[in-house]
Amino acid sequence: MKKKGVYDYIFAGAGASSLQIVKQMLQDKRFKHKSVLILEENSNKTNDRTWCFWEEKSKKDWDPFVRCQWDNITFSSDTAELQESILPYAYKMIRSNAFYTYVYELIAKNENIDLTFEKVASFETQGEIVRVSTGKNTYSGAYFFNSIFDWNAAQQQSKYPVLQQHFVGWFIKTKDDCFDPNTATFMDFSVAQKGNTRFMYVLPLSRNEALIEYTLFSENLLNYAEYEREIRHYLTQKNIRNYNITETEQGSIPMTCYPFSRQNSKRVLHIGSAGGWTKASTGFTFKFIERKATELVAFLSDDCDMRLFEKRNRFWWYDLLFLDVLAQNNHKGSFLFSRMFQRNNPKTILRFLDEKTSFAEEVRIMRSFPVGVFVWQLIRRLMRSLH
Ligand SMILES: Cc1cc2nc3c(=O)[nH]c(=O)nc-3n(C[C@H](O)[C@H](O)[C@H](O)COP(=O)(O)OP(=O)(O)OC[C@H]3O[C@@H](n4cnc5c(N)ncnc54)[C@H](O)[C@@H]3O)c2cc1C
């Protein structure tokens, strides 16, 4: 219950992270009487994201929202060509609107949660209270969760490289059957690399519908026309000529080990991409948000200190070294991913990217790469941290 005009929790943004946390709070009776305010600037959120992730096929939690799933993946490059089953995992796709609508309906039924469409302008901690201002109103909360991503925080430093996973995707419908609905193209590096890490990502929704996404891991965005030109070229190469574009998607996901958690304070926690919950080496975020949401809901108590929530693990170091290499040699992505897929089982790779492998498995994966690539980066990194 809201006491003296102070919410227990205020969220900035009603995107993947805030809504996953709120959804989990609603399933936990410890939060039954907690008051929550969610401030969102966009009152018309629709299918602004297509979230893909892998998990055990037998897991059913996301099933009501899953639009498609695939048991097989392909990986292609100049040197590697493989198609493999990833069972017991499946690669799954959710269209964001289905998730937003579901959580908004849960919120509407719960009188302790207010969803207000106002843009957060600033916030300030005053003693044990956080004041959140929208210009129009000021709200008070015991804890504040901020999911507003701040590129400046990461870009105004040079210690950690900042790349982006950026892409344009076309949902297309073809006249003839062109796709295998059981197989997702995870990475197709057969496209011209042009000094970067560039690949195509193909997700069939049926035999004649697919999302085709031209994706880069690099520092700077391209002109919109270039992404589209590459998709058109790829379709022609695949002999897919007769199609309609039914929808488009564009995005940029931060890839950096910049420690966003430094911005946290006792009563303020940055969440989602804004909190560094995006896997820096891949841009995958959705399942990490799910995991962090579970940890956070278990962590919260009436007098917890948000500075104690985040813990750095060894995967942060692996990601940092990988990004160091890609930032300096942006053309190397195709080579590195090819080596990894040629020399390791895709299921082990998925567990590694999920940060669930053992140290022994990680050593085996590291041995896929020429020794010099990462050792040299490790030395440079250690030297830098001494200065
Ligand atoms: C197009 C796209 C596709 C993606 N696909 C995948 C994928 O397939 N798999 C995967 O794992 N990850 C994917 N990601 C990465 C990540 O999962 C998403 O970005 C995810 O939505 C991040 O959740 P979040 O809560 O951090 O941010 P968001 O979901 O972006 O939520 C932030 C919210 O804050 C609101 N907001 C912003 N500023 C203000 C303000 N001043 N006041 C109030 N509200 C504000 C925004 O409107 C938004 O609703 C994708 C990202 C994009 C952009």
The ligand as a MOL file (V3000), in Angstrom:
LIG
                    3D

  0  0  0     0  0            999 V3000
M  V30 BEGIN CTAB
M  V30 COUNTS 53 58 0 0 0
M  V30 BEGIN ATOM
M  V30 1 C 14.4590 -3.9910 -32.2650 0
M  V30 2 C 15.1340 -4.7700 -31.1550 0
M  V30 3 C 15.1450 -6.1550 -31.2070 0
M  V30 4 C 15.7620 -6.8870 -30.1750 0
M  V30 5 N 15.7960 -8.2420 -30.2650 0
M  V30 6 C 16.3520 -8.9560 -29.2560 0
M  V30 7 C 16.3570 -10.3690 -29.3120 0
M  V30 8 O 15.9240 -10.9610 -30.2930 0
M  V30 9 N 16.8560 -11.0540 -28.2500 0
M  V30 10 C 17.3650 -10.4290 -27.1460 0
M  V30 11 O 17.7840 -11.0930 -26.2040 0
M  V30 12 N 17.4150 -9.0840 -27.0990 0
M  V30 13 C 16.9250 -8.3290 -28.1080 0
M  V30 14 N 16.9450 -6.9640 -28.0500 0
M  V30 15 C 17.6460 -6.3390 -26.9150 0
M  V30 16 C 16.7730 -6.2150 -25.6500 0
M  V30 17 O 16.1800 -7.4530 -25.3330 0
M  V30 18 C 15.6750 -5.1970 -25.7950 0
M  V30 19 O 16.1960 -3.9410 -26.1230 0
M  V30 20 C 14.8600 -5.0730 -24.5190 0
M  V30 21 O 13.6780 -4.4130 -24.8520 0
M  V30 22 C 15.6230 -4.3250 -23.4220 0
M  V30 23 O 14.7620 -4.1230 -22.3250 0
M  V30 24 P 14.8760 -2.8050 -21.4390 0
M  V30 25 O 13.8520 -2.8740 -20.4060 0
M  V30 26 O 16.2830 -2.6090 -21.0560 0
M  V30 27 O 14.5680 -1.6080 -22.4630 0
M  V30 28 P 13.2420 -1.3140 -23.2310 0
M  V30 29 O 12.4720 -2.5510 -23.5020 0
M  V30 30 O 13.6440 -0.4460 -24.3840 0
M  V30 31 O 12.3930 -0.4510 -22.1880 0
M  V30 32 C 12.7060 0.8910 -21.8680 0
M  V30 33 C 11.3970 1.6560 -21.8190 0
M  V30 34 O 11.6590 2.9720 -21.3420 0
M  V30 35 C 10.8470 3.8680 -22.0580 0
M  V30 36 N 11.4770 5.1890 -21.9030 0
M  V30 37 C 12.5950 5.6490 -22.5010 0
M  V30 38 N 12.8640 6.8930 -22.0580 0
M  V30 39 C 11.9000 7.2040 -21.1560 0
M  V30 40 C 11.6520 8.3250 -20.3350 0
M  V30 41 N 12.4490 9.4070 -20.3370 0
M  V30 42 N 10.5590 8.3160 -19.5090 0
M  V30 43 C 9.7430 7.2170 -19.4730 0
M  V30 44 N 9.9220 6.1370 -20.2320 0
M  V30 45 C 11.0050 6.1200 -21.0550 0
M  V30 46 C 10.8270 3.3080 -23.4700 0
M  V30 47 O 9.7120 3.7790 -24.2020 0
M  V30 48 C 10.7400 1.8150 -23.1820 0
M  V30 49 O 9.4190 1.3730 -23.1130 0
M  V30 50 C 16.3650 -6.2080 -29.0640 0
M  V30 51 C 16.3540 -4.8150 -29.0610 0
M  V30 52 C 15.7700 -4.1040 -30.0880 0
M  V30 53 C 15.8270 -2.5970 -30.0410 0
M  V30 END ATOM
M  V30 BEGIN BOND
M  V30 1 1 1 2
M  V30 2 1 2 3
M  V30 3 2 2 52
M  V30 4 2 3 4
M  V30 5 1 4 5
M  V30 6 1 4 50
M  V30 7 2 5 6
M  V30 8 1 6 7
M  V30 9 1 6 13
M  V30 10 2 7 8
M  V30 11 1 7 9
M  V30 12 1 9 10
M  V30 13 2 10 11
M  V30 14 1 10 12
M  V30 15 2 12 13
M  V30 16 1 13 14
M  V30 17 1 14 15
M  V30 18 1 14 50
M  V30 19 1 15 16
M  V30 20 1 16 17
M  V30 21 1 16 18
M  V30 22 1 18 19
M  V30 23 1 18 20
M  V30 24 1 20 21
M  V30 25 1 20 22
M  V30 26 1 22 23
M  V30 27 1 23 24
M  V30 28 2 24 25
M  V30 29 1 24 26
M  V30 30 1 24 27
M  V30 31 1 27 28
M  V30 32 2 28 29
M  V30 33 1 28 30
M  V30 34 1 28 31
M  V30 35 1 31 32
M  V30 36 1 32 33
M  V30 37 1 33 34
M  V30 38 1 33 48
M  V30 39 1 34 35
M  V30 40 1 35 36
M  V30 41 1 35 46
M  V30 42 1 36 37
M  V30 43 1 36 45
M  V30 44 2 37 38
M  V30 45 1 38 39
M  V30 46 1 39 40
M  V30 47 2 39 45
M  V30 48 1 40 41
M  V30 49 2 40 42
M  V30 50 1 42 43
M  V30 51 2 43 44
M  V30 52 1 44 45
M  V30 53 1 46 47
M  V30 54 1 46 48
M  V30 55 1 48 49
M  V30 56 2 50 51
M  V30 57 1 51 52
M  V30 58 1 52 53
M  V30 END BOND
M  V30 END CTAB
M  END
